[in-house]
Amino acid sequence: MLDKKGIIHALRHKKDLDEAASAYKDINKVMLLQQDLVVIRHKLLPLAVIKG
């Protein structure tokens, strides 16, 4: 059933190690929807990404 939907449930190839883009949400949209629950005091941005 998962195969028919294109859902990877086991690693079959090295290319399957890539991250799923759908796992990430737009942080600005998320924070906008949560504005009644949180107060944004600082916004941090990444300076670099190191993959090893």
MARSEDO-925171 format. One record per residue (C-alpha): residue number from 1; residue in three letters; x, y, z. Coordinates in steps of 0.5 Angstrom, whole numbers, plus 500, padded with zeros to 3 digits. Example, Ala and Ser with C-alpha at 12.3 -4.5 7.8 and 13.67 -1.06 7.14 Angstrom:
residues 2
<r><nr>1</nr><rest>ALA</rest><x>525</x><y>491</y><z>516</z></r>
<r><nr>2</nr><rest>SER</rest><x>527</x><y>498</y><z>514</z></r>
//
This chain:
residues 52
<r><nr>1</nr><rest>MET</rest><x>500</x><y>500</y><z>500</z></r>
<r><nr>2</nr><rest>LEU</rest><x>506</x><y>505</y><z>502</z></r>
<r><nr>3</nr><rest>ASP</rest><x>509</x><y>503</y><z>495</z></r>
<r><nr>4</nr><rest>LYS</rest><x>503</x><y>505</y><z>491</z></r>
<r><nr>5</nr><rest>LYS</rest><x>503</x><y>512</y><z>494</z></r>
<r><nr>6</nr><rest>GLY</rest><x>510</x><y>513</y><z>493</z></r>
<r><nr>7</nr><rest>ILE</rest><x>512</x><y>513</y><z>501</z></r>
<r><nr>8</nr><rest>ILE</rest><x>519</x><y>510</y><z>502</z></r>
<r><nr>9</nr><rest>HIS</rest><x>519</x><y>506</y><z>508</z></r>
<r><nr>10</nr><rest>ALA</rest><x>526</x><y>503</y><z>508</z></r>
<r><nr>11</nr><rest>LEU</rest><x>532</x><y>505</y><z>505</z></r>
<r><nr>12</nr><rest>ARG</rest><x>533</x><y>501</y><z>498</z></r>
<r><nr>13</nr><rest>HIS</rest><x>538</x><y>506</y><z>495</z></r>
<r><nr>14</nr><rest>LYS</rest><x>543</x><y>511</y><z>497</z></r>
<r><nr>15</nr><rest>LYS</rest><x>539</x><y>516</y><z>494</z></r>
<r><nr>16</nr><rest>ASP</rest><x>534</x><y>515</y><z>499</z></r>
<r><nr>17</nr><rest>LEU</rest><x>538</x><y>518</y><z>504</z></r>
<r><nr>18</nr><rest>ASP</rest><x>536</x><y>525</y><z>501</z></r>
<r><nr>19</nr><rest>GLU</rest><x>531</x><y>529</y><z>506</z></r>
<r><nr>20</nr><rest>ALA</rest><x>524</x><y>530</y><z>504</z></r>
<r><nr>21</nr><rest>ALA</rest><x>522</x><y>537</y><z>502</z></r>
<r><nr>22</nr><rest>SER</rest><x>515</x><y>536</y><z>505</z></r>
<r><nr>23</nr><rest>ALA</rest><x>518</x><y>535</y><z>512</z></r>
<r><nr>24</nr><rest>TYR</rest><x>519</x><y>543</y><z>512</z></r>
<r><nr>25</nr><rest>LYS</rest><x>514</x><y>548</y><z>513</z></r>
<r><nr>26</nr><rest>ASP</rest><x>515</x><y>556</y><z>512</z></r>
<r><nr>27</nr><rest>ILE</rest><x>517</x><y>558</y><z>519</z></r>
<r><nr>28</nr><rest>ASN</rest><x>514</x><y>565</y><z>517</z></r>
<r><nr>29</nr><rest>LYS</rest><x>507</x><y>562</y><z>516</z></r>
<r><nr>30</nr><rest>VAL</rest><x>508</x><y>558</y><z>522</z></r>
<r><nr>31</nr><rest>MET</rest><x>509</x><y>563</y><z>527</z></r>
<r><nr>32</nr><rest>LEU</rest><x>504</x><y>568</y><z>524</z></r>
<r><nr>33</nr><rest>LEU</rest><x>499</x><y>562</y><z>525</z></r>
<r><nr>34</nr><rest>GLN</rest><x>502</x><y>562</y><z>532</z></r>
<r><nr>35</nr><rest>GLN</rest><x>502</x><y>569</y><z>534</z></r>
<r><nr>36</nr><rest>ASP</rest><x>496</x><y>569</y><z>539</z></r>
<r><nr>37</nr><rest>LEU</rest><x>501</x><y>564</y><z>543</z></r>
<r><nr>38</nr><rest>VAL</rest><x>508</x><y>567</y><z>542</z></r>
<r><nr>39</nr><rest>VAL</rest><x>512</x><y>573</y><z>542</z></r>
<r><nr>40</nr><rest>ILE</rest><x>518</x><y>573</y><z>537</z></r>
<r><nr>41</nr><rest>ARG</rest><x>524</x><y>577</y><z>541</z></r>
<r><nr>42</nr><rest>HIS</rest><x>529</x><y>575</y><z>536</z></r>
<r><nr>43</nr><rest>LYS</rest><x>530</x><y>572</y><z>529</z></r>
<r><nr>44</nr><rest>LEU</rest><x>536</x><y>567</y><z>528</z></r>
<r><nr>45</nr><rest>LEU</rest><x>539</x><y>566</y><z>521</z></r>
<r><nr>46</nr><rest>PRO</rest><x>544</x><y>560</y><z>519</z></r>
<r><nr>47</nr><rest>LEU</rest><x>551</x><y>563</y><z>518</z></r>
<r><nr>48</nr><rest>ALA</rest><x>553</x><y>556</y><z>515</z></r>
<r><nr>49</nr><rest>VAL</rest><x>551</x><y>549</y><z>514</z></r>
<r><nr>50</nr><rest>ILE</rest><x>556</x><y>543</y><z>514</z></r>
<r><nr>51</nr><rest>LYS</rest><x>555</x><y>536</y><z>512</z></r>
<r><nr>52</nr><rest>GLY</rest><x>560</x><y>531</y><z>513</z></r>
//
